[in-house]
Amino acid sequence: MNNLTYTGEVVAVLFQSDDYMIGKLKTNDNEKITFTGNIFGVGKNELLTITGNLFNHTKYGEQLKVFSWERPVPKGKDQTVEFLSSGLVKGVGKARAIDIVNKLGEDAVRIIQENGEKSLMGIRGIGEKTRKTIVKSINETFEVQEIVSELLQIGINADLSLKLYKEYGSDTVREVKRNPYILTNIRGVGFHKADEIAKRIGILPTSGFRLGAGTLYTLNQLCHQDGHSYIPQEELIQKSKTLLNHNIDSHFTITEDDIFVTMCNMEDKQIVIENENVYLKFFFDYEDQLARKLSVLRGSSSPDSLKFI
C-alpha cells in the first residue's frame, strides 16, 4: 500500500481527545481529506502535513489513517502572522506579529529559528526578555511536536512525551531509544509498560538497562506490598528472575548470576546490600538518619547505638 502525503489547512476538527484526532484537511490543491490518527496539539485553521494510508470506513467512507505528521513552518504573510499570534508563541499578539512580519518578511519564523534573538533586535517594543521568550517558544513548538510525533509511533502518548521532554529536553527521543526504562522514572509508569516499548524498538531482553529496571521494580513491589524496608537477597533474586524471564525466548534466559551482577552494579546508587538483605537506597538512608537522630537524643554516639530499629 502506497503512503500518501498531504499538506493543507485543518478546516474542521470532528473529534479530539488527548493525542487522538479526526479532522478534515483542505489541501493546497483544494481537495478535502478526512484524516484520523495520533495527532497532538493541532487545532482548526492550522497548517498540517500528514502522511498515511487511505482506508474505507464502513460508516464514514474514505479516510486517511495518519502515521506521521508535522506542523510545517508557515510561509506567506497571512500564515506567518496567524501562527505568531495563535497563542503558541508567548509574548506575541496580533499587533506584535504584524510588526515582526513587517520587519523580517513572510519567512519570519524560519529567520527566527536560524538567527535567534538577533533577528528580533530593533523591533519596536521587543526587549531582551521578550526576544528570549519568543525564540524559545518558537523552537519548543516545533521541537516538541517532532518529539511527540516520533514517540507516538512507539506507543508513548503525548502526555507522557511532554513529561519526558521536561526532563530530557532536546535529547528526549535519543534517551528513550537508548534506554526506554527511563520511563519508569515518571510517576505512574511501571516496568511492564517500559518493557513493552523496549521490545517494540528492539532492545534485547538481556540488556543491562532491562535487568536493572526489572530488579528495582521487583524490590519496590515487594517492599510496598509487605510494608518492609528491605527484602532478603535470595528472595529478590528469585522473584526478579521470574519477572525477567516471563514471555522471552529461552536463548535469552536470565540467570541468578546475571541478577546478582546487576545488583552489584546498582549498589550504593539505587540499592544497599547489607547482611544479605537488599534495601532501596532511599529507605536505607532514611533509617540510618533516623537511627542517628535517636542516638543523639539518647546522648550516645557509640557504634552499637546506631543499629537499625
Rosetta blueprint (number, residue, H / E / L):
1 M L
2 N L
3 N L
4 L E
5 T E
6 Y E
7 T E
8 G E
9 E E
10 V E
11 V E
12 A E
13 V E
14 L E
15 F E
16 Q E
17 S E
18 D L
19 D L
20 Y E
21 M E
22 I E
23 G E
24 K E
25 L E
26 K E
27 T E
28 N L
29 D L
30 N L
31 E L
32 K E
33 I E
34 T E
35 F E
36 T E
37 G E
38 N L
39 I L
40 F L
41 G L
42 V L
43 G L
44 K L
45 N L
46 E L
47 L E
48 L E
49 T E
50 I E
51 T E
52 G E
53 N E
54 L E
55 F E
56 N E
57 H E
58 T L
59 K L
60 Y L
61 G E
62 E E
63 Q E
64 L E
65 K E
66 V E
67 F E
68 S E
69 W E
70 E E
71 R L
72 P L
73 V L
74 P L
75 K L
76 G L
77 K H
78 D H
79 Q H
80 T H
81 V H
82 E H
83 F H
84 L H
85 S L
86 S L
87 G L
88 L L
89 V L
90 K L
91 G L
92 V L
93 G L
94 K H
95 A H
96 R H
97 A H
98 I H
99 D H
100 I H
101 V H
102 N H
103 K H
104 L H
105 G L
106 E L
107 D L
108 A H
109 V H
110 R H
111 I H
112 I H
113 Q H
114 E H
115 N H
116 G H
117 E H
118 K H
119 S H
120 L H
121 M L
122 G L
123 I L
124 R L
125 G L
126 I L
127 G L
128 E H
129 K H
130 T H
131 R H
132 K H
133 T H
134 I H
135 V H
136 K H
137 S H
138 I H
139 N H
140 E H
141 T H
142 F H
143 E H
144 V H
145 Q H
146 E H
147 I H
148 V H
149 S H
150 E H
151 L H
152 L H
153 Q L
154 I L
155 G L
156 I L
157 N L
158 A H
159 D H
160 L H
161 S H
162 L H
163 K H
164 L H
165 Y H
166 K H
167 E H
168 Y H
169 G H
170 S H
171 D H
172 T H
173 V H
174 R H
175 E H
176 V H
177 K H
178 R H
179 N L
180 P H
181 Y H
182 I H
183 L H
184 T H
185 N H
186 I L
187 R L
188 G L
189 V L
190 G L
191 F H
192 H H
193 K H
194 A H
195 D H
196 E H
197 I H
198 A H
199 K H
200 R H
201 I L
202 G L
203 I L
204 L L
205 P L
206 T L
207 S L
208 G H
209 F H
210 R H
211 L H
212 G H
213 A H
214 G H
215 T H
216 L H
217 Y H
218 T H
219 L H
220 N H
221 Q H
222 L H
223 C H
224 H H
225 Q H
226 D H
227 G L
228 H L
229 S L
230 Y E
231 I E
232 P E
233 Q H
234 E H
235 E H
236 L H
237 I H
238 Q H
239 K H
240 S H
241 K H
242 T H
243 L H
244 L H
245 N L
246 H L
247 N L
248 I L
249 D L
250 S H
251 H H
252 F H
253 T L
254 I L
255 T L
256 E H
257 D H
258 D H
259 I H
260 F H
261 V H
262 T H
263 M H
264 C H
265 N H
266 M H
267 E E
268 D L
269 K L
270 Q L
271 I E
272 V E
273 I E
274 E E
275 N L
276 E L
277 N E
278 V E
279 Y E
280 L E
281 K H
282 F H
283 F H
284 F H
285 D H
286 Y H
287 E H
288 D H
289 Q H
290 L H
291 A H
292 R H
293 K H
294 L H
295 S H
296 V H
297 L H
298 R L
299 G L
300 S L
301 S L
302 S L
303 P H
304 D H
305 S H
306 L H
307 K L
308 F L
309 I L
